[in-house]
Amino acid sequence: MTGKIWPAIFWLAALYNFAAGLPPILGIGLPPAGLAPEHLLTTKIAGLLICTFGIGYALVALGIPGTRHIVTLGLIGKIGVCLLVLLYMSALPPEMPLLAAGDFLFVLAFAAWLHRTRGQNT
C-alpha cells in the first residue's frame, strides 16, 4: 500500500460500513411496528453484506496481499449506491443523500487508490 494515509482511509471505510451495516442486523432504527418478515430478512441481509465489505476494507487497511479486488468491488458497490440515491432522491428522507455523500467520497478515494496501485501486488 502506497503512503501512510491509505491504511487510515480503508480503516475509515471499514468503520463507515460497520456503522451502516450493524444497525439493520441488530434491528436498530427499524419501524416500531416492525417490518414484514420478507422485508426484515432483506434488511438484515443488506446489513450483513455491508459489514462484510467493512471486513474487506479492514483487510486492505492491514496491507494483506491480494485484496485489490475487494476495493474494485467496493468501488462498484459505492457507485451503485450513489446512483440509486440519485435516482430515488425525491422519495428519500433528507438524511439519505447526506449519507450517500460519504459513499461518494469513498468512490473518489477508492478510484484514486486503484489508479495509484496499478500493477502492484496489492
Secondary structure, 3 states (H helix, E strand, C coil): CCCCHHHHHHHHHHHHHHHHHHHHHHCCCCCCCCCCHHHHHHHHHHHHHHHHHHHHHHHHHCCCCCCHHHHHHHHHHHHHHHHHHHHHHHHCCCHHHHHHHHHHHHHHHHHHHHHHCCCCCC
